[in-house]
């Protein structure tokens, strides 16, 4: 997203930096956008740097499953034992 955004910014003139910063922030993924709102960057360069840091942080804190979806659901169901009253 960042690379495409920067390419577009290089093709336009006359847009105030504050508007560019707000456009960048509004185009971020919701989880990055929500965390970005806590920091309120003052410039587009701060917003880009912060977005990169947030993205790395979210990747690092994402729970890592030891089993993938296909192996979780292709196993035989557990045996159920009936107990007598």
C-alpha positions as CSV (number, residue, x, y, z in Angstrom):
1,X,0.0,0.0,0.0
2,X,2.7,2.4,1.0
3,X,4.6,2.1,-2.3
4,X,1.5,2.6,-4.4
5,X,0.5,5.6,-2.3
6,X,3.9,7.2,-2.8
7,X,3.7,6.6,-6.5
8,X,0.3,8.3,-6.7
9,X,1.6,11.2,-4.5
10,X,4.4,11.8,-6.9
11,X,1.9,12.2,-9.8
12,X,-0.2,14.9,-8.1
13,X,0.5,18.5,-7.2
14,X,-1.2,21.0,-5.0
15,X,-2.6,18.7,-2.4
16,X,-1.7,19.9,1.1
17,X,0.5,17.6,3.2
18,X,-2.3,17.2,5.9
19,X,-4.7,15.9,3.2
20,X,-2.1,13.4,1.9
21,X,-1.5,12.2,5.5
22,X,-5.2,11.7,6.1
23,X,-5.6,9.9,2.8
24,X,-2.7,7.6,3.7
25,X,-4.1,6.8,7.1
26,X,-7.7,6.2,5.8
27,X,-6.4,3.7,3.3
28,X,-4.6,1.5,5.9
29,X,-6.0,-1.9,7.1
30,X,-8.5,-1.4,9.9
31,X,-6.3,-2.9,12.6
32,X,-3.4,-0.6,11.6
33,X,-5.7,2.4,11.2
34,X,-7.2,1.9,14.6
35,X,-3.8,1.7,16.3
36,X,-2.5,4.7,14.3
37,X,-5.4,6.8,15.7
38,X,-3.8,6.5,19.2
39,X,-0.6,8.2,18.1
40,X,-1.9,11.0,15.8
41,X,1.2,11.5,13.6
42,X,1.9,15.1,12.6
43,X,3.3,14.4,9.1
44,X,3.0,11.9,6.2
45,X,6.5,10.6,6.9
46,X,5.6,10.0,10.6
47,X,2.4,8.2,9.5
48,X,4.3,6.0,7.1
49,X,7.0,5.1,9.7
50,X,4.4,4.5,12.4
51,X,2.4,2.3,10.0
52,X,5.4,0.1,9.3
53,X,6.1,-0.2,13.0
54,X,2.5,-1.1,13.8
55,X,2.5,-3.7,11.0
56,X,5.6,-5.4,12.4
57,X,4.2,-5.3,15.9
58,X,0.9,-6.9,14.8
59,X,2.8,-9.6,12.9
60,X,4.9,-10.4,15.9
61,X,1.9,-10.5,18.3
62,X,-0.3,-12.6,16.0
63,X,-0.9,-16.0,17.7
64,X,1.0,-18.7,15.8
65,X,-1.1,-21.9,15.5
66,X,0.9,-25.1,15.7
67,X,-1.8,-26.7,13.6
68,X,-3.2,-25.4,10.4
69,X,-6.9,-25.5,9.4
70,X,-6.8,-28.6,7.2
71,X,-5.1,-30.8,9.9
72,X,-7.4,-29.5,12.6
73,X,-10.5,-30.8,10.9
74,X,-9.4,-33.9,9.0
75,X,-8.8,-36.0,12.0
76,X,-11.1,-38.7,13.3
77,X,-13.5,-37.5,16.0
78,X,-12.8,-38.6,19.5
79,X,-14.4,-41.8,20.8
80,X,-17.2,-41.2,23.2
81,X,-17.8,-43.7,25.9
82,X,-21.2,-44.3,27.3
83,X,-21.5,-44.6,31.0
84,X,-24.2,-46.5,32.7
85,X,-26.3,-44.8,35.4
